[in-house]
Amino acid sequence: MSTLFSPMDLKGHALPNRIAMAPLTRCRAGDGDVPQPISAVYYAQRASAGIVISEATNVTPKSCAFEKAPGIYSEAQVAGWKVITDAVHKAGGRIFMQLWHCGRVGSEAILNGEAPLSPSGVNDDLGTLQVYGLMANGRYAQIAATPSRAMTLAEIQETIADYATGAANAIKAGCDGVEIHAANGYLPHQFLSATLNQRTDQYGGSLQGRLQFLKEVIEAVLAKVDASKVGIRISPFAGYNNTRDPNAKETFTAVAKMVESYGLVYLHVADTNAWGGTPDMPDILKTVRPHYTGCLMGNGGIDPVDAQKMVEDGALDMVAFGRPFLSNPDLPARIKNGGPYNEARYVGWYGGSEEGYTDYPTL
Ligand SMILES: Cc1cc2nc3c(=O)[nH]c(=O)nc-3n(C[C@H](O)[C@H](O)[C@H](O)COP(=O)(O)O)c2cc1C
């Protein structure tokens, strides 16, 4: 029987435990969306995770839901990330970069006056989209999403190539792997939804058509990076960013089969509705587990005691913690000890400096 603390050889990654740090957007990039040395301190503090997953990182300047999230499309960004990955490795850890394209979740205010890109320009629900801008006083505030427009075929091809370049850049920056962000209503998730994807070309229509964008993203990334270094994150039933997939069970059964067929290093299932108090992990597991035999990582409102049970039962192979890792840099040691845990304070979640970022105490 495995426990949270059973070491694991995950396709060549020697993990000391089954605990991951979930991706957490923290909005502390500098000019040119280059990550800063303070982020090296923050990530290195959390290096005792089996895998640290980075904050969502834009693969193109055409993607921006949170101002001052970092990118991975310029040489300066690669150099900035190298400082972070070196610090994590020096502290004994491993780090995967989450590759992000926000698609329709954006605003021309933070996209250099350009319209956000989306599968079909569905804009009946802009008030539900989570877009954040940096105010002149240094605070973050939700700003209005502006209407997206449907991507041309050329833009789809360009975007797929952006993921491949982002993945190659992440490895060049010293990351141990990448995580394709196909969760939480961002671009790949938008293509999967029959509500948001109303295309009549090869990227829409049937289930196969709606899977096509993600399939080509995976294949483009795999052309640059070995499958042992490519994971993926999904959130099948998430209401966040209003994806409204009317056939989520069918869609994500097919996604699980697809991930299985490519032999990716892990499938990360996020129970995003659990943040709002309506967990659906049992349904997620029923949807994906029968079709996926690889390393299944779960996240979302899972406390350490439940995490331990889920790994012992074999329901999950790894558990990722978000807010608990934000506020407890030494989370694995605390779990082993049975606590105590620092509470996550809202201050400094998005933007700012050390406060709420690097100043949480260890045991
Ligand atoms: C401040 C903050 C930033 C987040 N940023 C991301 C992100 O960049 N990518 C992502 O997939 N999820 C993101 N999430 C979601 C978390 O990864 C995780 O799913 C969520 O916190 C629920 O897990 P928890 O109950 O362990 O905190 C974020 C959550 C928080 C609180």
The ligand as an SDF file (V2000), in Angstrom:
LIG
                    3D

 31 33  0  0  0  0  0  0  0  0999 V2000
   -4.0940   32.3610   -5.4800 C   0  0  0  0  0  0  0  0  0  0  0  0
   -4.4850   31.2180   -6.3840 C   0  0  0  0  0  0  0  0  0  0  0  0
   -3.9530   31.1390   -7.6520 C   0  0  0  0  0  0  0  0  0  0  0  0
   -4.2750   30.0580   -8.4980 C   0  0  0  0  0  0  0  0  0  0  0  0
   -3.6660   29.9670   -9.7300 N   0  0  0  0  0  0  0  0  0  0  0  0
   -3.8610   28.8560  -10.4970 C   0  0  0  0  0  0  0  0  0  0  0  0
   -3.1130   28.6620  -11.6880 C   0  0  0  0  0  0  0  0  0  0  0  0
   -2.2300   29.4640  -12.0490 O   0  0  0  0  0  0  0  0  0  0  0  0
   -3.3700   27.5620  -12.4300 N   0  0  0  0  0  0  0  0  0  0  0  0
   -4.3230   26.6330  -12.0640 C   0  0  0  0  0  0  0  0  0  0  0  0
   -4.5210   25.6450  -12.7790 O   0  0  0  0  0  0  0  0  0  0  0  0
   -5.0120   26.7810  -10.9120 N   0  0  0  0  0  0  0  0  0  0  0  0
   -4.7900   27.8460  -10.1200 C   0  0  0  0  0  0  0  0  0  0  0  0
   -5.4300   27.9590   -8.9140 N   0  0  0  0  0  0  0  0  0  0  0  0
   -6.2140   26.8320   -8.4330 C   0  0  0  0  0  0  0  0  0  0  0  0
   -5.3690   25.9350   -7.5240 C   0  0  0  0  0  0  0  0  0  0  0  0
   -4.3740   25.2620   -8.2730 O   0  0  0  0  0  0  0  0  0  0  0  0
   -6.2160   24.8810   -6.8120 C   0  0  0  0  0  0  0  0  0  0  0  0
   -6.9390   24.1530   -7.7870 O   0  0  0  0  0  0  0  0  0  0  0  0
   -7.1860   25.5100   -5.8140 C   0  0  0  0  0  0  0  0  0  0  0  0
   -6.4990   26.3710   -4.9280 O   0  0  0  0  0  0  0  0  0  0  0  0
   -7.9260   24.4390   -5.0170 C   0  0  0  0  0  0  0  0  0  0  0  0
   -6.9990   23.6170   -4.3320 O   0  0  0  0  0  0  0  0  0  0  0  0
   -6.7750   23.7790   -2.7340 P   0  0  0  0  0  0  0  0  0  0  0  0
   -8.1150   23.4860   -2.0950 O   0  0  0  0  0  0  0  0  0  0  0  0
   -5.7360   22.7570   -2.3890 O   0  0  0  0  0  0  0  0  0  0  0  0
   -6.3530   25.1820   -2.4910 O   0  0  0  0  0  0  0  0  0  0  0  0
   -5.1750   29.0520   -8.0650 C   0  0  0  0  0  0  0  0  0  0  0  0
   -5.7320   29.1550   -6.7850 C   0  0  0  0  0  0  0  0  0  0  0  0
   -5.3890   30.2120   -5.9450 C   0  0  0  0  0  0  0  0  0  0  0  0
   -5.9700   30.2520   -4.5600 C   0  0  0  0  0  0  0  0  0  0  0  0
  1  2  1  0
  2  3  1  0
  2 30  2  0
  3  4  2  0
  4  5  1  0
  4 28  1  0
  5  6  2  0
  6  7  1  0
  6 13  1  0
  7  8  2  0
  7  9  1  0
  9 10  1  0
 10 11  2  0
 10 12  1  0
 12 13  2  0
 13 14  1  0
 14 15  1  0
 14 28  1  0
 15 16  1  0
 16 17  1  0
 16 18  1  0
 18 19  1  0
 18 20  1  0
 20 21  1  0
 20 22  1  0
 22 23  1  0
 23 24  1  0
 24 25  2  0
 24 26  1  0
 24 27  1  0
 28 29  2  0
 29 30  1  0
 30 31  1  0
M  END
$$$$
